[in-house]
Amino acid sequence: MVAHDILKTEGYEHSRLGACIAECGAGAGVLVAPDYTQCVKDPESGKPSCAIEDRKTDGEAAKLDWVNKYIRYIFGEDGRKFEPAAAA
């Protein structure tokens, strides 16, 4: 955000988003996606928001996809990916 302010990047719209998938067992999960964009744009009165999405059937798969996205980003396609564990 600071670099874009200094460079005055035309058309740049800053966002401050997050995402976390909490596993709930039996393959289910909950996606929690906070958005702090308004707080960054207006520190005095901007309000955060949050979306919560039920992932009843694909929570585990969504979590693995989310984690493995960072493995690919850091280590490339050859990085060792996380895989589902055998059910206990």
N, C-alpha and C positions, 0 to 999 in steps of 0.2 A: 504494500500500500504506500509506504513512504517513497520507494523508488518511483512509483507512478506519479506521485505528487511532485517530486523533483523534476522528472522528465516531462511532466504534463502530458501523459499519454492520452491521446485523443480517443474518446469513446470508452475509456476504462471505467468499469463499474465494480467497485470493491464489494466482496462478500466475505463473510466469516461464518462458514458453515461447518458442522460436525456431523458425525454419524457413528453410532456404536450399536452393535447387535448383541444383545444379551441372550444367551441360551437359557431355555427354560426346561430342558429335559425332553426326552422322547422325540428329538428332532425339531421341536418347536423353539420359537424365539420371539423377541420383541426388538424392533428397530426404533432407536431413539435418535432423533435428528435435530439438535439444537441449531438455532440461527441467531447469531449475535450481530448481524450486519447493521441493524438499526442502532445498536449501542456504539458501534465504531463510527458510523456516520454522524451520530448526534450523541456524544458522550453525556450531555446534560439531561436529556429526556428520552433518548432512544430506548425502546423496550425490546428485550429478547423474546423470541418465540421458540416453540418446540413442536415438532410433529412426532407422533408415536404411532407406529404401525405394527399390527399383530402379524407375526409370521408363524402361524400355527403349524404349517406343514413343511416349510423349507427353512426354518431358523438355522439349523446346523449348516446346511449348504450355503446359505447367504453369508454366515459368519466366515466359513472357509473361503468363499470367493472374495470377501472383503479383506481378509488377512493376506491371501495369496496375491492380491493386487499389489500390495506393498512389496512382497517378495520379488515379483516381476519387475517392479519399478526400481528396486535397489540392485538386484542381482541379475536381471534380464531373464529371458525365457529358460535359461539353463539352471536357474536357482532351484533348490529343492523345495517343493511345495508341501504344505500341510495337507494331510488326507484324513478322512474320518477314521476314528478309532473303532475297534471292534466293540460291540455292545457288551457290557459287563454282565 
